[in-house]
Amino acid sequence: MGIQYFEDGKVFKLDTKNTSYILALVDGEFIGHAYYGKKLSDYHVCHLMRLEEGPFIPSKNNRDRGAFCDAFPFEYSTHGVGDYRESCLKVQTEGGHEACSLAYHSHKIYSGKPALLGLPATFGSESECSTLELVCLDPVLNLEVVLVYSVFEDVDAVTRSVRITNHSKEDIVLKKALSACLQLDGTDYEYITLHGSWARERHIDRRPLTHGKHSVSSLRGESGHQDHPFLAVMSSKTTQETGEVYAMNFVYSGNFLAQVEGCQFDTARMVMGINPENFSWTLTKDETFICPEVVMVYSDEGLGKMTRTFHDLYRNHLIRGKYRDKKRPILINNWEATYFNFNTDKLLSIAKEANKLGIEMLVMDDGWFGHREDDNTSLGDWQVNEEKLPGGLKTLVDGVNALGMKFGIWFEPEMISPDSDLYRAHPDWAIKIADRTPCRCRNQFVLDISRKEVRDYIYDRIKAVLSCANIEYVKWDMNRPLTDLGSISYPPQRQGELSHRYMLGVYEMQERLITDFPHLLLENCSGGGGRFDAGMLYYSPQIWCSDDTDAIERLSIQEGTAIVYPLCSMGAHVSDCPNHTVGRTTPFKTRGEVALAGTFGYELDVTRIPQKDRDMIPSQVAMYHKYNDLVRSGDYYRLASYSENHEYDCYEVAAKDGSEALVTYVEVLRRANFKTRRIRLKGLDQNAVYENEETKARYTGDILMYAGVQTPETWGDFSSKLMHFVRVE
Ligand code: DGJ
């Protein structure tokens, strides 16, 4: 059991293989954080809470309770009773008061990990996980708050969530209900967030921590392109291999807040949860609210170990379904090939050529339904446009299947076009505020997915489409954020529930989809990578990473994404040049080797690309088949970062058993009269002998890891090279 309670010190010790997380009851009331870090053999660390220094524990000196609360390392901070750092919980009572104070009531420790009703969450069996539930009460409000912690035996991760139940007769409104709080000693830290925009998602942003609040957030109703629900705080000299890192990642896809605060006594507080802006939630008697899960990872071996911990956790304890551990079919998507200008003949011509080259699945993107010839109409009218696809979907899908290929389809289920039969029939199904002209984005509105009748209608349409032919893949897109938050389903005081209820609705629809169609490969997407998050990974094993398919832009996008998410989840395609987003022309070879870091596919008109590029596809297909098992399941090491050095990019995937390693090297701009670079591999067996498959040169593992090898010579800009090392002795 990874969780122990020591009655003598009233200490809870949560252990993973290499980490300990220790909290303690103080004065029978307060729950304080004592330690998170490298695994300890003992639990006597409560001196770290500095309880012998003033301001003293209130029972010893109640005149300074306020000062005590403002310094105590609370496990879960509450608003309005003396702690002026960021609070996790804020309420509003019928009397209009916002204060809340929690005292320990009881606890329970058990094997396994509970599911979070209606929410995505990591999972594990009774032998893989154990859970601590700390029940706290605010006796004045009659509010019960259960802090839920789970630890994994095989991964150095601790998960947190919170269950809040109103036991009073009066309504209590939650104004803020964050999921996790972590106290850190000192302020000599730096922190990493993932920043971006459409077509340049999740670029790594590293800054020093100073006093005050540093936060990233979303109010867009999705995790978003701009900020990301991930935060890593680390000692200031932390590298890929050395230094301490404390990371939080939110298993949620909607509005979020991730914040670290440098506090007055030179401590730091990290918090994460649903963004309190745009949020309120009324709890009537005996109702419960569940805060989504936060995953916490500690690494004492730099960012690299943090990354590999997230990858292992998500590959084994978050991603589900038939494709979780499997090679995904190589797909060709017609979006950049045709945009809206396609018909059955065109798609079949792409499929025929693609099939000859070894591509395994055709995905029909946006524009197959209603009368959608551009992005102005028809969202919500999920009937096939028979002018484009005569004979309907079945004719097309049968044609594709007859070639021996699979077929996939695009939907944007959460949206409605003002120009659609659905909107004409149900204008009130769009999220909007009465008397205010709702904001259009891409000329579309967002459906009120929080309403069951709306969900049921849309889900039934999707189900009907998927049932009419042999469709084996769905790309679930979402192309605009939420605005004009108003739902006719709720009374005025409950309008603040809409964004979270919307997310619960999306999760419910996706759960239904993967339950009804267990063989379906689902790929989430949001205008590229606007909803690439751990919440979505619970439903789809892969997510479209970005609309930017340029190989060089992708280096930073994929590096930032892979800092948290496993390579097997990153949708990455080879596209045509000049690139549609940045106009850059890169070698076809480089495009293939960069896309190899993800799920791999094509996004081009294979009937029209240059013959020399087309000729290269069979070897790229072979490359994918050769390396994908390793890329999907291996350990990821960032050897050099183009976003840091602005010259070249290099990462390695090493097999967990040390039997092979693949290094991908991209020289962005060729420098004149310049020597090759030295790279040092990781994750190998230092006593084994490895062969570079191409050059046949042999090296011991220790030479590869400690002395290093030269990168291959390259020629021209944007060139790439793979190096495959295989254990031979
Ligand atoms: C945004 C996606 O990221 C693209 O791949 C494409 O599916 C378009 N939407 C279609 O509207």
Residues whose N, C-alpha, C, O or C-beta is under 5 A from the ligand:
A	BS01	DGJ	W335 D365 D366 D477 C525 G527 G528 D547
